[in-house]
Amino acid sequence: MSTDQPRPGSGEPPEDDPFLKKPQEPPAGGAPRNSAPRENGAPRNHAPRANGTGGNGTGGGAGTGDGGAPPPGGPPPPGGTPPPYAGTPYSSGPYAGDPYGGQPGPADPLAGMPPLANRGRRLVARIIDAIIIGVPVSVIMTLIVGGVDYFSTDSVEAGRQSTVSGVTMLAYLIYEGLMLSSRGQTLGKMAMKIRVAMLSNGSSPTAQAGWIRAAVYTLPEIVPCCGFIFWLVNVLWCTWDQPYHQCLHDKAAKTVVVSTETGGDRSA
């Protein structure tokens, strides 16, 4: 019989993905108080039965059975002295373990995540990608439609400008969608040693998330004037977003940009 472990399902990230969130360490101090069983195997606070018998069903009165309460002044039950609130209304409920009702602080939202990418690296990666796609596509389209005068307001020139810009935008959308959905990185992000990861578990983006992210970044520019304003707000959003430093296209795709280097700067 084969001893190979079954592979994860198609919708699950691979177990060896280095960008999966790591499980948090257990709290210091070991097991919680009163979690160990008593020496005789019975749990703590084992109260006597109503008929006076002990927890094992033997013995006549209080203190005679294994589970019965010890007589006043007698030795403590085996396994140590019970906690001061055992058997009282404060031994369970929202105030258990803290008579003053103190609650633990919120968990670190970045715990277990890869280090977030530096914003400067993200900007340089975008510039690299724009050059890789924009320059060759613009040159090819200019040769196809003829020379384009980007300073002219003539209707013919305006039509040529729109054609070149539209094809360039479509090429960038396809480029980024394919790269992110296949490996979580564009060429610019590879050069800057950063990548896109799912916020939920740190794995590489799903195909849906990769294409949503690319579309929200690229397509709004189609809308005259307002499209550029949205694009500007979108790319600047990560400068004040906390704690994940997401742009609007990250929020739409539920992704974050992380560093591929160990020991990255979370506060970048």
Rosetta blueprint (number, residue, H / E / L):
1 M L
2 S L
3 T L
4 D L
5 Q L
6 P L
7 R L
8 P L
9 G L
10 S L
11 G L
12 E L
13 P L
14 P L
15 E L
16 D L
17 D L
18 P L
19 F L
20 L L
21 K L
22 K L
23 P L
24 Q L
25 E L
26 P L
27 P L
28 A L
29 G L
30 G L
31 A L
32 P L
33 R L
34 N L
35 S L
36 A L
37 P L
38 R L
39 E L
40 N L
41 G L
42 A L
43 P L
44 R L
45 N L
46 H L
47 A L
48 P L
49 R L
50 A L
51 N L
52 G L
53 T L
54 G L
55 G L
56 N L
57 G L
58 T L
59 G L
60 G L
61 G L
62 A L
63 G L
64 T L
65 G L
66 D L
67 G L
68 G L
69 A L
70 P L
71 P L
72 P L
73 G L
74 G L
75 P L
76 P L
77 P L
78 P L
79 G L
80 G L
81 T L
82 P L
83 P L
84 P L
85 Y L
86 A L
87 G L
88 T L
89 P H
90 Y H
91 S H
92 S L
93 G L
94 P L
95 Y L
96 A L
97 G L
98 D L
99 P L
100 Y L
101 G L
102 G L
103 Q L
104 P L
105 G L
106 P L
107 A L
108 D L
109 P L
110 L L
111 A L
112 G L
113 M L
114 P L
115 P L
116 L E
117 A L
118 N L
119 R H
120 G H
121 R H
122 R H
123 L H
124 V H
125 A H
126 R H
127 I H
128 I H
129 D H
130 A H
131 I H
132 I H
133 I H
134 G H
135 V H
136 P H
137 V H
138 S H
139 V H
140 I H
141 M H
142 T H
143 L H
144 I H
145 V H
146 G L
147 G L
148 V L
149 D L
150 Y L
151 F L
152 S L
153 T L
154 D L
155 S H
156 V H
157 E H
158 A H
159 G H
160 R H
161 Q H
162 S H
163 T H
164 V H
165 S H
166 G H
167 V H
168 T H
169 M H
170 L H
171 A H
172 Y H
173 L H
174 I H
175 Y H
176 E H
177 G H
178 L H
179 M H
180 L H
181 S H
182 S H
183 R H
184 G L
185 Q L
186 T L
187 L H
188 G H
189 K H
190 M H
191 A H
192 M H
193 K L
194 I E
195 R E
196 V E
197 A E
198 M E
199 L L
200 S L
201 N L
202 G L
203 S L
204 S L
205 P L
206 T L
207 A H
208 Q H
209 A H
210 G H
211 W H
212 I H
213 R H
214 A H
215 A H
216 V H
217 Y H
218 T H
219 L H
220 P H
221 E H
222 I H
223 V L
224 P L
225 C L
226 C H
227 G H
228 F H
229 I H
230 F H
231 W H
232 L H
233 V H
234 N H
235 V H
236 L H
237 W H
238 C H
239 T H
240 W L
241 D L
242 Q L
243 P L
244 Y L
245 H L
246 Q L
247 C L
248 L H
249 H H
250 D H
251 K H
252 A H
253 A H
254 K L
255 T E
256 V E
257 V E
258 V E
259 S E
260 T L
261 E L
262 T L
263 G L
264 G L
265 D L
266 R L
267 S L
268 A L
